[in-house]
């Protein structure tokens, strides 16, 4: 079952996704403007929850609301979401934005696909690294695997298709390129993405009260380190003594 209505900026769809989830689709595009709209709605809904709501989960162009079917009905959730249509919400872009700087050892055993990416674009491995680390990447949301950010902003010159044969597992900290996206893994996982490097930090650390490093809307930048620095930082991370460089800026 789904319901549609004309929103202020786009056609909004409300989808009943099973017996305990309603999805609010805000449109078809993936863009920074859509991200700001999703983020504004997410922040509002998360702070104005009604009885029965278990979790509010943002994505590229949608918000999923998980609820307890013994405490709330789909229609009640629909009504709650529809109240936001046309509502003037605080602009999420007016908040301070976090910038996080992530160390990465590129190439070699840490990035076995760096050469593949370079050859695909007729670049040197150094040129790929230079282009990749010069950008800030927007974290649209965290999902699929614990701590994994969905990073947008990959330069078109580095857009690379997935591998024909996926790897069975890649370790946590792996930095990858796939199609128009980049990511870093929070846990060991299978993947067909191009592995170009690995970070010694843990973006998902169960030893911490809040185990997930990245938040929706973070700006992420990677910087190269040597194998020796990788080992040094790994030891600091293990001892819980390494602190990711973080800045708060107005954008």
Secondary structure, DSSP 4 states (H G I P E B T S, - for coil): -EEEEE-SSSEEEEEE-SSSEEEEE--S--SHHHHHHHHHHHHHHHHSPPTTEEEEEE-SSEEEEEE-TTT--HHHHHHHHHTTTT--PPPGGGS-EEEEEEEEEESGGG-TTHHHHHHHTT--HHHHHHHHHT--EEEEEE-SSTT-EEEE---GGG-BPPPSS-EEEE-TTEEEEEBTEEEE-SS-EEE-SEEEEE-SS-SB-TTSSS-B---TT-EEEEEE--HHHHHHHHHHHHTT----EEEEE--
